[in-house]
Amino acid sequence: MFSTFDLKSMAEIIEGQFSYNEYNGFEHSLVPYDVKLGTKPVLISAPHSVNHMRNNNVKKADLYTGAIASLVQLTTNCLCITSNRISEEDPNYTIDGRYKDAIKEICDQNDIRLVIDLHGAAISREFDIDLGTMHGTSIDETSVTFMKNRFNENKIKDIRLDDTFPASHPGTITHFTSQSLNIDAIQMEVNYRYRNPNNTTEFSALLQSLIDIVEHFGKDSL
């Protein structure tokens, strides 16, 4: 596990790029996303790291998903894509769009074998994490079982499967990646209790679980 003090400080520093301008991000960015490259063939995505538009309404950012994705990338040297400013699209709802175009390019050029799409659920949700697999069509059962076991081993116990957020809408990144790119994908809806770096034990457990998952699926031979 990590030094909880250092981890909290790092999370707050990294989150600053997303929380800028009341979570609307840096409006002068040429493209509404940021890509970090690496050598492990796993892509972690945080499309709601900033506020986003859906049906002409502003939806609030999924707090700390951008920081978490960035920390996983720094620790494992996987690949990472995050939204860096509000734009005309919701990357996890709009059919096609620039964010998905970027995912396709990343996957094509880096032989990505798994896309983890990270989202935030409210603290009022009963589950710890809800894994969206389009009811078993976006990734195989063995891979899901491995992920659930890693969360459980890090004391994250209430892991649901396609409970509230199955990622079945055709605009989701999981749907796009699995159906259009033929690459395994999973949507992870994480309760705020585990995304909040002030909850140092829970935050550390989430980060360690994600690192374990990326290391497993990114190793040379599966």
N, C-alpha and C positions, 0 to 999 in steps of 0.2 A: 504494500500500500504506500501511498504518497505521504509526504509531510503535509498535514492538513493546512498549516499556515501558508506555506508556499503555494499550495494548490488554490486556495481561496484568493490569494493575491494575484496569481496568474490569471485566474478566471475573470476577475474584475477588470484587469488591464485589457485583456483580449476583448471582453464584452464591450469595452468602450467604443470600438469601431462600429458596433451595431447599434448601440444605444444613443449614438450621436444624433442630435436634432430630434430628440424625443422618439427615437427608434425609427425615424424615416431614413436614416443613413446619410451617406455623403452624396448629395444631390448632383454634384459635378462629375461623378464617376461615368466614364464613357459607356460602360456596360453595367447592367444591374446585378452582377454576380462577380465573385472572386474565386479563382481556382488556384489551389496549391498542389503541385505535382509531387510524386514520390515513387518509390520502387515496388511497394507491395501492391498487388493487383486487386485492391479493394477500394471502392469509392464511398466516402461518407458524405452525405448531403444534408444541408440545413437550409431549406428553401424559405422558411418562415423566421429566419434570424432577425429580420426587420419587419416593420409593418408592410402590409400587402393589400392589394385591391381584389375584391371579389364582388361581382354583380354591382359594380359602381359604388361599393361601400368599402371603407377602410377597416381591415381586420388587424387586430393587434399582434405584435410579434410574439413568437414562442420564446420567452426569455431564456437566455443562456444556451440555447441550442447551438448558436454560432460559436460560442466560446468552447463548448464541449466538443463539437466537431473539430475545431482547430487544435484543441489539446490532444485529441486522439491522433490527429495527423502528425503533430510535432513529436509525439511519443513513439509512434509506430512507423513513420515514413510511408503511410498509405497516401491516397489522393483524397482531396477534399474540395467540395464546392459549397459556397454559402452565398446567400443574397447579401448585397452590400448597400442597397438603397431601394426605396419603394419605387415601383414601376407600374406600367399599365396592366401587368399580368399577375396572377397568382400562380406560381410555378407548380403548385400541387393541385390545381383545379382547372386552369386554362388548358385546352387541348393544344398540343404542340407548344410553341413559344420559344423564346431565346434561351431560357434556362435549360429546357430539354434539348435544344440544339447543342448546347455546350456539353451536356451529359453524353450525348451521342458521340461527339468529337473526342471527348476524354476516353470513352469506352473503346472506340475504334482504334485510337492511337496507343492505348496502354494495355490492351488485352484484359480488361477488368473482368473479374469472375463473380463479384458480388457488389451490389449497391445497397447500402444501409441508408434509409431516408429517415432522418431524425426530426421528431416533432414534440410539442409540449402539450400535455394534458393538464387540466386544472387540478388544484390540490383537493378539490371536492370530489374528484373521481375516486371510486372505491379501489381501483386497481393500482398497482405500482407501475406496471408497463403493459401496454396492449400491443401485441405483435400482429401487424396486418399482413396477411399473405394472400389476399383475394380468395379466401377459403381454400387454401392449399394449392393454388395454381401458380403462384409466383416463385415458389421455392419448395424444395423437397422436405419431407417430414424429418428426416435424419438431421438436416442442418438446423431446423427449428428446435429440435430436441437438444442439440448441442448448445444453442444459444440460451435456452431456458435453464439448462443445467449450470451454465456459467453464471447467470444472474443469481440462481439459487445458492451457488457456492459462495457468492459474495454477499449473501444474506438479503437479497432482494427476492422476496418470496411470492408475492401475488402477481404472477405473470399470466396474463390472459392471451388467448389466441382468437383473433377476429371477433373480439367481444363487442366493441363499440365502433372501432375504426378499422374495418377490414381492408381498406385501400382499394376497393372495387371500382370506384368511379373512374371512367376512362381518362380523366385528366390527372390522376395521381402519377407521381414519379414511379411508384412501384408498378403500376399498370403499364406505363410507357416502357420502362426498362425491361420488364419480363416479356411483354407481348410484342413490342416493336423491335427490341434489340436482342431478344432471346437470351437475356442474362438474368441470373438469379437476383431477386430483389426482395426487400422486406421493409415495411414501414414500422417504426418504433415510436409509439406515443408514450412519453415518459411523464409521470406525475411530477408536478412542480416540487414536491417534497424532495425528490432526488436531483432535480436540476438546480436547486438553490444552493450556491456555494457556502452560505451561512450554516447550512446543515452539513457540517464537514464529513461526518461519518457516511451519510447517505450519498453525498456527492462523490466522495472518493470511491465508494462501492460501485456506483454507476460507471465512473470513468474506468476503473479497473476492469469491469465486466466488458465494456466496449473494446478496450485494448486487447483483452484475452481473445475476444471474438475476431477482431481484425488480424491478430497474429496467427490464429488458427487458419482462417480462410485465405490468408496471404502467404502462407508458407510454401516452399518450393514444390512439395508433393503433398497431395491430399489423400 
